[in-house]
Amino acid sequence: MYRVRLFSARHARTLEWVYQRLEKTMIALDPLFARIGYDRVEGPIAVLERWIKGVMFDCKMCGQCVLGSTGMSCPMNCPKQLRNGPCGGVRPGQYCEVKPWMKCVWCQAWEGSTRMRGSAKIHEVMPPVDRSLEGSSAWLRVSREKAAHLRVSKDAAKTAVAVAYPGARANEPSAVPLAPEPAKAVNRRARK
């Protein structure tokens, strides 16, 4: 596992690209996940995530994945589980003070983040780990939040057009609907 972790940090840019494609796919699957129910989808996706991230990053399934910010080096692998940088005990050669045979997770994170496009993310301060999310799928949570944000953005665009043209909205409200149309109202002519 340790060698694969080192490999992941060295190939952070490629893994970042793969993760971005996975995220786009999961966002596209949001309507299907919502129809099935996120509670039902959580289990299988968490198992898949645990297996993939366990092999690649020695993931501890904290439920709040920050691999995209830490150069594909999981901070939960730090013996002290530090989320915002190395402790003061990093030994010469970038080795850990607790596990002297292991390279410091944060030194790997810094090197990995320099290879990524989003390298500035490593400077962001992360909140403490919420232990109530352990074992849950971070992939599913992030994709669900981003899909919800996209839906809100689309609704905001509709509202912005309606606000910008109040006269047109008053004369022809169907030109800029502010809410999704009910099923009975859609394609009324096509049913006749």
Residue pairs with C-beta under 8 A, 6 or more apart in sequence:
1 55
1 58
2 58
2 102
4 55
4 56
4 57
4 58
5 56
5 57
5 58
5 73
5 74
5 77
5 108
6 103
6 108
8 15
8 56
8 57
8 72
8 73
8 112
9 71
9 72
9 73
9 108
9 109
9 111
9 112
10 111
10 112
10 115
11 72
11 115
12 71
12 72
12 73
12 112
12 113
12 115
12 116
13 115
13 116
13 117
15 56
15 67
15 72
16 68
16 72
16 116
16 117
16 118
19 67
19 68
22 139
23 139
23 142
23 143
23 146
26 33
26 139
26 140
26 143
27 143
27 146
27 147
27 150
29 143
30 143
30 144
30 147
33 41
33 140
33 144
38 140
38 144
41 140
42 136
42 137
42 140
45 137
45 139
45 140
46 61
46 135
46 136
46 137
46 140
49 59
49 61
49 137
49 138
49 139
49 140
50 59
50 61
53 59
53 61
53 65
53 67
53 74
54 61
57 67
57 72
57 73
57 74
57 77
58 74
58 77
59 65
59 74
59 76
60 74
60 76
60 77
61 134
61 135
61 136
62 76
62 129
62 133
62 134
62 138
63 130
63 133
63 134
63 135
63 136
63 137
63 138
63 141
64 129
64 130
64 133
64 138
65 74
65 138
65 139
65 142
66 74
66 75
66 83
66 126
67 73
67 74
68 116
68 118
68 121
69 113
69 118
69 121
69 122
69 124
69 126
70 106
70 109
70 112
70 113
70 122
71 108
71 109
71 110
71 111
71 112
71 113
71 114
71 115
71 116
71 119
71 122
72 112
72 116
73 105
73 106
73 108
73 109
73 112
74 105
75 81
75 82
75 83
75 105
75 106
75 109
75 126
76 129
77 105
78 86
78 96
78 104
78 105
78 106
79 96
79 98
79 99
80 87
80 98
81 129
82 106
83 126
83 127
83 128
83 129
84 125
84 126
85 106
86 104
86 105
86 106
86 107
87 97
89 96
89 97
89 98
90 96
90 97
90 104
90 106
90 107
91 97
91 100
93 103
94 103
94 104
94 107
94 108
95 101
95 102
95 103
95 104
96 102
96 103
96 104
96 105
109 122
110 122
113 119
113 121
113 122
133 141
155 178
158 176
158 177
158 178
159 178
161 176
162 169
162 176
162 178
165 176
168 175
168 176
169 175
169 176
